[in-house]
Each structure stands twice: as C-alpha cells, then as structure tokens.
Amino acid sequence: MAFWSKKSGAEAKRVRLFYATDVHGSERTFRKFVNGAKFYKVDHLVMGGDIMGKFMVPIVDEGGGHYRVTLQEELSHLDGESAVQDVRDRIETLGFYHITVTEDELHAMQADQANIDAAFKKLAHERLERWVAMADERLAGTDVKCYVTGGNDDPQDLLDLLDSIHSEHVINCEEKIVVLEDTYPMANCGYSNPTPWQTPRETDEESLEQLLEKSIVGIEDFSNAIFNMHVPPYDCTLDDCPKLDWSTDPPTPIVVAGVPQSAPAGSKAVRKVVEKYQPLLLLTGHIHESRGLVKVGRTTVINPGSEYGEGVLRGCIFTLEPGKVVGYQMTSG
C-alpha cells in the first residue's frame, strides 16, 4: 500500500473537476457527462456510482412489422422500425435496457428467472463497454481521466468488468485510492447502509464503517483528501427523502394528516468517518432529491442530485487548491 502526504510549494496544484452521480444506465445522461469535460473545461471527471440501470423492457415482435411494448405501465402497439427505434431511445434515456423477443421467446423467459437474469447482465455489460469506448473516443488527445466508482445498485461483476476493459481514460477507483494531480488523494467506497430496496451492495452500519475505514488506508494527511462515498452523512440535509413504510411491497410513502413525511436516510458510519478525519471534500449522491452543498466540520459535502430518467444531468464543477475548495458551481442540463 502506497502512502501519500501533503504536497507544498511548486508541487501543489489547482485542479478543476466535474462530478456527477446516479446516472442509473441513462444513455443521454452519460453522454452529457462525458461531454462535460470539454464543455466545462475541467481537468478530470468523477462519476460517483449507481451506473447500472434498474429494469429490462421486452419489445415483443408480433410479426409483419408489428410490435408491442409495456413501458411505465402503459401498453403501446408499434408499427414499423422507426416507431420501435423511438421507443428504444426512450427506454435508453430512462436508463432501462431493452430486448426484442418473439411471443414464444417472451413466454420462455418469463418461465425462467435465470434466463431473465442472464439477459439483463449481458445488456448491462454491453452498455458499460459501449460507455467506456465512448469516453475513450471523446477524451482522445486529452489528459482528462474519468474516475468511476460503483454505488449500492452496482453488482460486483459490473465493477470487475470495468477492471477488465483496457481504457486510456476510464479508471475504476472503487475501494482504491487515486491521486489527482499528485496532490489530492481520493478514497472511494460505493457501499450503502440498508435501504428498502435490498440492493446488491448495502450492509449494516458497523460493516459499512469497516469498509470506509479500509478505503482510506494509505492517506496520512487529510487536508487535501477527497472522500468519494456514495451515501451522504446521516442527518446532514443532503440525505432528506420521503419516509417510507418498509413493510409494504413496494415500500410506500408515509403520510400523516395528508402530509408526506420526510426523514434522513444517510449513513451514520459515513458521518462518523467524516467527522473523525475531516477530509477537504466529500462527494456523495444516492439521495436524488437532496441536491446541495453543506459543511460537516471543515469538510465540504456535495450531493449534486439526480434526474437521470428525464435525460437531465445534474452535477457540480468545483476547483481545489491545497487545503481549500476555492469555488464550485452546481450544473443542470
């Protein structure tokens, strides 16, 4: 394990970064993210996790150029390839995956969960491979790196795929430390505390604290450190979300006297680790509706929010100098 200490004098550098998170498979949102390097004139890109989509949508080929699809609980009948392509584009913007099947193939898949799981995994891997290729193409000829972590929705096989792809610009930094401009060590951990959704990488607070502590081993001086930890600290305002009844399937919002209730859903382990080490910056996401910037002690905490399903990229441009955040700007577009 390498160790990094604070740089000073001529070695110290200013760095300008663009951070976004929770794209959840959305093609349009990821394209905007990669294009943000040139558009915002930043040194590097940071993607904070939850890169995989949530659903696979079958498009049923009924023969004779006729198709049907049920998307967001609405059944549509489609005529011709142009209409089908429009639906595919909408599905991809939503962050879902699509598969075209015959009636017989649909029934066979519905009868075999393993078949569904294999198809979903294949489509998720193909999209990620395409995204990495896109990033390499659009960042070609630059020194920009695209640092990517997983989130609680991203299974380990997807992160393993990132490691197996040779890329000039995309770096899987999950559970690793990467050093930006030889000055800013960035520790990365995409696990979360428990959620109502039983996602692939969530765990209890005690185990999460151990994972977080492990992720920062090797940083000696935290005055320039960046923590890229998918979940916000508990009760920091950036983790406010609708309060849910976990006993229903799916979980339902709790309403009192006609008023939807809210509650903090962040991690107590993240808060404990941040208060203990006081890094320069904490990058979070996870809670899509709680966009903003706050302070936890000396640490600047950012949650850019997420509106991926509409193809909107929410992010944050920020500039660091040794020991301080010298500027930031929330973005949406």
CORWO-V236492 format. One record per run of one state. SS is the DSSP state (@ for helix, = for strand, . for the rest). FROM is the first residue (numbers start at 1). TO is the last residue. If there is no record, write none. Layout:
# CORWO-V236492
ss:SS from:FROM to:TO
ss:SS from:FROM to:TO
This chain:
# CORWO-V236492
ss:. from:1 to:3
ss:= from:4 to:4
ss:. from:5 to:8
ss:@ from:9 to:11
ss:. from:12 to:14
ss:= from:15 to:20
ss:. from:21 to:26
ss:@ from:27 to:39
ss:. from:40 to:43
ss:= from:44 to:47
ss:. from:48 to:55
ss:= from:56 to:63
ss:. from:64 to:65
ss:= from:66 to:71
ss:. from:72 to:73
ss:= from:74 to:79
ss:. from:80 to:80
ss:@ from:81 to:94
ss:. from:95 to:96
ss:= from:97 to:102
ss:@ from:103 to:110
ss:. from:111 to:112
ss:@ from:113 to:138
ss:. from:139 to:145
ss:= from:146 to:148
ss:. from:149 to:155
ss:@ from:156 to:164
ss:. from:165 to:169
ss:= from:170 to:172
ss:. from:173 to:176
ss:= from:177 to:180
ss:. from:181 to:183
ss:= from:184 to:189
ss:. from:190 to:191
ss:= from:192 to:192
ss:. from:193 to:201
ss:= from:202 to:202
ss:. from:203 to:204
ss:@ from:205 to:215
ss:. from:216 to:218
ss:= from:219 to:219
ss:. from:220 to:221
ss:@ from:222 to:224
ss:. from:225 to:225
ss:= from:226 to:231
ss:. from:232 to:232
ss:= from:233 to:233
ss:. from:234 to:239
ss:= from:240 to:242
ss:. from:243 to:243
ss:= from:244 to:245
ss:. from:246 to:251
ss:= from:252 to:253
ss:. from:254 to:254
ss:= from:255 to:256
ss:. from:257 to:258
ss:= from:259 to:260
ss:. from:261 to:261
ss:= from:262 to:264
ss:. from:265 to:266
ss:= from:267 to:267
ss:@ from:268 to:277
ss:. from:278 to:280
ss:= from:281 to:285
ss:. from:286 to:291
ss:= from:292 to:296
ss:. from:297 to:298
ss:= from:299 to:303
ss:. from:304 to:306
ss:= from:307 to:307
ss:@ from:308 to:310
ss:. from:311 to:311
ss:= from:312 to:312
ss:. from:313 to:313
ss:= from:314 to:321
ss:. from:322 to:323
ss:= from:324 to:332
ss:. from:333 to:333
